[in-house]
Structure formats: C-alpha cells, structure tokens
Amino acid sequence: MTAIAPFAVVPELPYLCRMMGATTAGWETVHTVHDYYDGPRNGIADYRGVPHAYKCEWDDAADDWSVVFLLSPITPEQLAAVEEDWSIWRRYLAKFQQGTLEPDDKHPALAADWPRHTQLQATVEDALLVDEARAERAVPEFRGTIEPEHDFKVRWQSSSE
C-alpha cells in the first residue's frame, strides 16, 4: 500500500479503510479552513477532542511548508464566533458560485451579513492566533474536500519537534 503524505486530501479514504478492514477512528472535526495551499494551512480543528487554532509551520531551511502544525486551544466563545463567521463566508461563497451576488456584496460577506461579520472579526482573528512558544506541535492527515461542500476531517500524530 502506498503511504499517504501528511496533510494529504483523500476523499476515498473511508472506503479504502473499510475495504482493508481498517478503521477511521481518531478522525476529528475541521471546523474551518482559513488558509489553503496544497491542503489546509490555517483554521480551527479539534485536537484531542478540543477546538484548537491550527497553523502550518514554515520550514526556513527547506524554504517550504513543514509537515508540523502548531496548535493552540480556543475558548467556546471564540469557537461560536468562528463558526458564525464561517457560516457568513459560506453564504457569500454560495452566492458567488451561483453568480447571484448583489452590487453591495463584497468578499467575504453578503451585504446583509457585513455588519455582523465586522462585529465578529476581532474575535475570529484572536481565535486564529497561535502562540508559537506555547503551542503544541502535531502532524496532521486531512481527508475530505473543500468544495463544493466543506467536509474535512483530520487525524493528528504527535510531533517530537
């Protein structure tokens, strides 16, 4: 069997695991993906059952993304704000993809949602901050899709770095 690279997006993984008699236990929820480049790089996901901000480390020596992600826990209030703002973004994205945006709609929110998006912005930005000095480090394996529906899961392996 071919090894799957860390942060590989594998939509057929549950099917392959069932065919091989393996389990998909240990998969956790990816609440949001705020930055995506060849896979999720920044957002909110559960780590050991608790919502955390995740951020991919940059490897200066390799001049590329590391396989190691930094993780910092967030509060229930931050999670609520992030999820509400994520819903605002998804409504905007749906209208954009349908080609039905109105003139006052602007990225990343519909005109009707803009005031609430603005209210949530500071809380969301704070939630996404990762304190590198205190962060936990882990290597993710993502599965799922970003489009047309956000449907990601992640399984974390501890990192000794």
N, C-alpha and C positions, 0 to 999 in steps of 0.2 A: 504494500500500500504506500502511496506517495504521501510524504509528510506535508502538512498544511503549514504554511508560513504564519508567524504571528500576525495578528490583525487581518488575516485573510477573510474575505467575504464569501461565504459558502452557503448559498440558499438551499442546496440539496443535502446538506449535512444530516438533518434529522432522518431523511430517507436512507442515506448511506449507513448511518448508525444502526437503524432498525434491521437493514439487510445483513449487517455483520453481527447482529446480536449485541451491539454496544448500547450504551445509554447516553442520553443527552443531559443527565443530571449535572448540576453545577452551573447551568446557564442562568444568567441573571439579566435583569431588565436594563436596557439602554433607554433612558428617558428622553435624551436629546442628543443631537449631533450638531454642534455649533460650527465646527470646522471639519472639513472632509478633504483629504488629499490622498488618493490611493487607499482610502479607508478612513474611519473616524479618527480625528486627531484631538478634539476638544469637545467637551459636553458634560452631561450628567448621566451617570450609570450607577447601578447598585454594585457594591463591593462588600462581600460577606454579608449580604442582606441589608446593607445600609446605603442610602444615596450618598454618592461622592461626586465631586467635580473630578474629571479626568483630563489629563493634558499629556500629550506625547512629548517626550524629551527630544531635544535636538542634540545630535552627536557631532560636536565640532571636529573631532579627528576624522570622522568618516564623511563630513560635510553632507549629512543626510539624516533623516529621521531615525531615531533609535527604536528598538523594539520595546523599550521600557517606557511605561507611562507613570506619571505622578498622580497620586490620588489624595484628595482632602475631603473629609466629611462635610456635608452641608446640613443646615437645620431644616425641620419640617416646613417652616415659613418660607425659607428660600426655595425648597422644592415646589411648594404650591405656586410661588411666583414664577419660577422657571417653567412649570407645566402650563400655567395660564398663558404666558408669553409664547410658548411653543405652539399652543392652540391658535393664537393670533397669527403667528407665522404660517401655520398650515392652512388657515383660511385664505390668507393672502396668496400663498403658493397655488392653491386650488384654482382661484380666480385667474391668476396669471397663466396657468396651464390651459385653462378653458378659453383664454383670450377675452375675458369679460371684465378686465379691470376698468374702473371708472377714472376719469381725469384726476380726481383728488386722491386716489390710492397711490401710495408710494412705498417702496421697499423699506421695511419688511412688514408693513401692516396696511390693512384697508383703512380708508378714511374714517369709517365708523369706529375702528379699533385703535386709531392712532393715540387718542388721549390716554387710554388705559396702558397701551404699550409704553408710552412715555413715563407713566407713573411706575411701571414695573422695572424699567431699565436699570436703575441703580442697584436694586436688589438682585437682579439677574447677573449683572456684571460682578457684583461682590461674590455671588454664589460660584461663579466660574473661576474665581481667583484660586490658585493653588500655591500654598506656601511651600516652596521647594525645600526649605530647610527642615520642615516638619512632615512633609508628605510621605506617605507610604509609596513604595515602588512595586509595580507588578507588570507582567507581560500579558496582554490581552489576546484572546482569539475571538474575533467577532464573526457572527453569522447573521445573515438576513439581507435585507435590501433597504436602500434609502428612498427609492422611487419605484412604483408610484405611491406606495404606502411606506411610511417609516415603520419598519419592523425589524429592529436589531435586537440581538441578544449578545451577551459577552460571557466568556469564561476566563477567569483570571488565574495566573500562576505566579506565585511569589517570586520576587527577584532578589538576588543576593547583592545587587549593586547598591 
